[in-house]
Structure formats: structure tokens, C-alpha cells
């Protein structure tokens, strides 16, 4: 990259931006990180020949652990995947139980008794179903109107259906500003920020963010 396009300083800026994009904490799903790791997994599997009927029929853990047919088809395969698949069909076709186990993926659910999100299952099919469900809205957050007379003051309250992907706060603020112009009254959206139930608000003058007190 430095030879053909970028300076040393630009490489550092790129590396800093890329590391931030790929970062994933234990309690938050980063789809970009999952995507690139799944591409790497596909490349490794097709390099080693870990696919097809023989691979699927093998039930010897040790044999599978050391399986390497040295086919070296991985690079061609990931370019084929990129050409043919979208996000949904990519996960549906290439996500595996081994990948989920390696990357410690699990499903979560809201526990009303303690007002927290908790691990619900580590079963592969449930993990896959939740990942696919999170993508069926084409990556857009699902937001519904909860109350058109919030606080009995004619204010608009929206609810973000949180599925592990937080809202982009700068986009949320811009959206609230535009909604205020249409509604002409303060507007709010309830979402999850840093694993806490949070109310984002705009009254036509200032943006506010209030964390809901734990029960």
C-alpha cells in the first residue's frame, strides 16, 4: 500500500480506523468482525479441503482437527462467495458449529425478572437463526412508535428493538432532529447504550441522553 498509494502516516491512520472497526467486546456483536472472520474461516477450510461429503461424514474429532488435503482453493472460494452471496445467504451457507464454538458465539434474551440481557443458548441453530434474524431488515434498525403522547405532553416516544447492534449515536441524533421538525414537540427514542437502557431525546434546542436506573 505504501508503494502504490499511501504514505506512512496514512497507513497508521488506516490501521487505527481498521482496528476500531474490527474491535469486538465479549458482550457486543460486531458484524464486521464476524464477517471477516467467517471469510478467513472459509478460506482456511477450502485450503485444507474441510468441506464436501467426506468431511461431513467424518465423526472423528482428532481426524477433523488434523484434516488438511492441501487443496489451496481458499482464495478462489472467497472471491466466489463475494460474487454470489449477500450477507444473509453467506451466513446461511457457511456458518458452522465449529466457527460458533471457536468465536464463543451465543444467543441472548431479555430477563424481565432482573431487567438484564442474559445468555439464552449456545446451540448452533439458535445462534444462526438469531444472526439471520438480525440481518433480515437489511442491517437497518427496527424502530417502532411506542407513544404519541409521552408524559401526557404530546411528545413522541420511539422504541428501538435492540438485537445486539447498538444505534449509531450521530445518526440517532440527526434522526431525532428531523423528527422534531415534523412533530414540532420533543422526541425520544429508547435504546441500549453500553449495555444500559438509555433514552435519547431532542427538544428542538439540545440533545440529551439519560440512562434508565436499574430496577
C-alpha positions in Angstrom: 0.0 0.0 0.0 2.9 2.4 0.7 4.5 1.5 -2.6 1.5 2.3 -4.7 -0.8 4.7 -2.9 -0.4 5.7 0.7 2.2 7.5 2.9 3.5 6.0 6.1 1.2 8.4 8.1 -1.8 7.4 6.1 -1.1 3.7 6.8 -1.1 4.5 10.5 -4.5 6.3 10.1 -5.8 3.3 8.2 -4.6 0.8 10.8 -6.2 2.9 13.6 -9.5 3.1 11.8 -9.5 -0.6 10.8 -8.7 -1.7 14.4 -11.6 0.3 15.7 -14.0 -1.1 13.0 -12.9 -4.7 13.8 -12.9 -4.4 17.6 -15.4 -6.6 19.4 -16.0 -6.8 23.2 -17.2 -10.1 24.8 -20.7 -8.7 25.3 -21.3 -6.9 22.0 -21.6 -8.3 18.5 -19.6 -6.6 15.7 -20.9 -7.8 12.3 -17.8 -6.5 10.5 -15.6 -8.7 12.7 -17.9 -11.7 12.4 -17.9 -11.2 8.6 -14.1 -11.0 8.1 -13.5 -14.0 10.5 -16.0 -16.0 8.5 -14.3 -15.2 5.3 -11.0 -16.3 6.9 -12.7 -19.5 8.0 -14.0 -20.2 4.5 -10.5 -19.6 3.1 -8.8 -21.9 5.6 -11.5 -24.7 5.1 -11.1 -24.7 1.3 -7.3 -24.6 1.5 -7.4 -27.7 3.7 -10.3 -29.4 2.0 -12.6 -29.2 5.0 -15.8 -29.5 3.0 -17.8 -32.0 1.0 -19.2 -35.4 1.7 -16.1 -37.0 3.2 -15.7 -34.1 5.6 -19.4 -34.1 6.6 -19.4 -37.9 7.2 -16.3 -37.8 9.4 -17.2 -38.0 13.1 -13.6 -38.5 14.4 -12.8 -35.2 16.3 -9.0 -35.8 16.1 -9.1 -36.6 12.4 -11.0 -33.5 11.7 -8.7 -31.4 13.9 -5.7 -32.5 11.7 -7.6 -32.6 8.3 -5.5 -31.0 5.6 -5.8 -32.1 2.0 -3.7 -29.1 0.9 -6.2 -28.2 -1.9 -5.3 -24.5 -1.6 -8.6 -23.4 -3.1 -9.4 -20.8 -0.4 -8.6 -17.6 -2.2 -10.7 -18.6 -5.2 -13.5 -19.7 -2.9 -13.8 -16.4 -1.0 -13.9 -14.4 -4.3 -16.7 -16.8 -5.5 -18.5 -16.2 -2.2 -18.2 -12.4 -2.6 -19.5 -12.6 -6.1 -22.5 -14.8 -5.4 -23.7 -14.2 -1.8 -25.2 -11.4 0.2 -24.9 -11.1 4.0 -27.9 -13.4 4.6 -27.1 -16.2 2.2 -23.4 -16.0 3.2 -24.2 -16.8 6.9 -26.9 -19.3 6.0 -24.5 -21.2 3.7 -21.1 -21.0 5.5 -21.7 -20.5 9.3 -20.7 -23.7 11.1 -20.9 -25.1 14.6 -17.1 -25.1 14.8 -17.0 -21.4 13.9 -19.5 -20.5 16.6 -17.6 -22.5 19.2 -14.3 -21.0 18.2 -15.6 -17.5 18.4 -17.7 -18.1 21.5 -21.0 -17.0 20.0 -24.3 -17.4 21.8 -27.9 -16.1 21.8 -29.2 -13.7 24.4 -32.6 -12.8 25.7 -34.1 -10.2 28.0 -34.8 -11.3 31.5 -37.7 -9.3 32.9 -37.1 -10.5 36.5 -33.8 -8.7 36.7 -34.1 -6.2 33.8 -31.0 -7.6 32.1 -30.0 -9.3 28.9 -28.6 -12.8 29.6 -27.1 -15.8 27.6 -30.0 -17.8 26.4 -28.4 -20.6 24.4 -25.1 -21.8 22.8 -26.9 -24.1 20.4 -25.7 -23.6 16.8 -29.1 -23.5 15.1 -30.4 -20.9 17.6 -27.2 -18.8 17.1 -27.6 -19.0 13.3 -31.3 -18.1 13.5 -30.6 -15.0 15.6 -27.8 -13.8 13.3 -30.1 -14.3 10.2 -32.9 -12.5 12.0 -30.7 -9.5 12.8 -29.9 -9.2 9.0 -33.4 -9.6 7.6 -34.1 -5.9 7.9 -31.0 -5.3 5.6 -29.0 -4.0 8.5 -31.4 -1.2 9.4 -32.5 -0.9 13.0 -36.1 -1.8 13.8 -37.8 1.2 15.5 -41.4 1.4 16.4 -43.7 4.2 17.8 -44.5 3.5 21.4 -46.4 6.6 22.5 -47.6 9.7 20.7 -48.4 11.4 23.9 -45.4 10.6 26.1 -45.6 12.2 29.5 -49.0 13.4 28.6 -47.3 16.3 26.8 -47.8 15.4 23.2 -44.2 14.2 22.9 -43.2 11.3 20.6 -41.6 8.2 22.1 -39.9 5.6 19.9 -38.6 2.1 20.9 -35.5 0.6 19.2 -35.8 -3.2 19.0 -32.3 -4.0 20.2 -30.8 -7.2 18.8 -27.2 -6.8 19.8 -26.4 -4.0 17.4 -26.3 -0.5 19.0 -27.6 2.5 17.2 -25.0 4.9 15.7 -25.5 7.9 18.1 -24.6 10.5 15.5 -27.3 9.0 13.1 -29.8 8.8 16.0 -29.3 12.5 16.9 -29.8 13.5 13.2 -32.9 11.4 13.0 -34.3 12.9 16.2 -33.6 16.4 14.8 -35.5 15.7 11.6 -38.4 14.1 13.5 -38.7 17.1 15.8 -39.2 19.3 12.6 -42.1 17.0 11.7 -43.6 16.5 15.2 -43.0 20.0 16.5 -42.7 18.6 20.0 -39.8 16.9 21.9 -39.0 13.4 20.5 -37.4 10.5 22.3 -36.0 7.0 21.5 -35.4 4.3 24.0 -32.4 2.0 23.1 -29.4 0.3 24.6 -26.1 2.1 25.0 -23.1 0.4 26.7 -25.5 -2.4 27.8 -27.8 0.0 29.6 -31.3 1.1 28.7 -31.0 4.7 27.6 -33.4 7.4 26.5 -32.1 9.7 23.7 -34.1 13.0 23.5 -34.3 16.2 21.5 -36.4 19.2 22.3 -35.6 21.4 19.4 -32.6 23.0 21.2 -30.5 20.4 22.8 -29.9 16.6 22.6 -30.0 14.6 25.9 -29.1 11.1 26.8 -30.4 9.6 30.1 -29.6 6.2 31.4 -32.5 4.3 32.9 -31.9 3.4 36.6 -31.6 -0.3 37.2 -34.6 -1.9 38.9 
